[in-house]
Amino acid sequence: MSRNENLMSENLKTEIAKELGVYDIVKRDGGWGNVSAKQCGSMVAKAIEIANRNVQS
């Protein structure tokens, strides 16, 4: 799998970033480059939580 391949859609990333209060950084800086590793980890954890909820439904 290529390193640049997106595993999450932009819409999902944006939705999660807004929910976690990270989207202001993305919007201010024009991209995801200045989002910290810790914040990215929180976003991944939230995406996994959402996926698990969808599987269990």
DRENPATOR-693927 format. One record per residue (C-alpha): x negated, y negated, z. Coordinates in nm, 2 decimals. Each point is the difference from the previous one (the first is absolute). Example, Ala and Ser with C-alpha at 12.3 -4.5 7.8 and 13.67 -1.06 7.14 Angstrom:
BEGIN
R    east   north      up
R   -1.23    0.45    0.78
R   -0.14   -0.34   -0.07
This chain:
BEGIN
R    east   north      up
R    0.00    0.00    0.00
R   -0.13   -0.34   -0.10
R   -0.08   -0.24    0.28
R    0.21   -0.27   -0.17
R    0.31    0.22   -0.02
R    0.29   -0.15    0.20
R    0.15    0.24    0.25
R    0.26   -0.25    0.12
R    0.21   -0.22   -0.23
R   -0.06   -0.38    0.03
R    0.36   -0.03    0.12
R   -0.05    0.24    0.29
R   -0.34   -0.16    0.09
R    0.17   -0.34    0.00
R    0.30    0.12    0.21
R   -0.23    0.16    0.26
R   -0.23   -0.30    0.01
R    0.29   -0.23    0.06
R    0.13    0.23    0.28
R   -0.34    0.01    0.17
R   -0.07   -0.38   -0.05
R   -0.29    0.06   -0.24
R    0.16   -0.14   -0.31
R   -0.10   -0.36    0.09
R   -0.37    0.10   -0.05
R    0.08    0.16   -0.34
R    0.20   -0.30   -0.12
R   -0.25   -0.26    0.13
R   -0.30    0.18   -0.16
R    0.17    0.12   -0.31
R   -0.07    0.37    0.05
R   -0.08    0.28    0.24
R   -0.37   -0.06    0.03
R    0.00   -0.18    0.34
R    0.24    0.24    0.18
R   -0.20    0.17    0.27
R   -0.06    0.37    0.02
R    0.20    0.01    0.32
R    0.30   -0.17   -0.17
R   -0.03    0.24   -0.29
R    0.00    0.29    0.24
R    0.32   -0.13    0.16
R    0.15   -0.03   -0.35
R   -0.09    0.36   -0.08
R    0.14    0.12    0.33
R    0.33   -0.18   -0.08
R    0.01    0.14   -0.35
R   -0.04    0.35    0.15
R    0.27   -0.07    0.25
R    0.24   -0.11   -0.28
R   -0.09    0.31   -0.21
R    0.06    0.23    0.29
R    0.34   -0.16    0.06
R    0.09    0.05   -0.36
R   -0.10    0.37    0.00
R    0.20    0.07    0.31
R    0.32   -0.16   -0.14
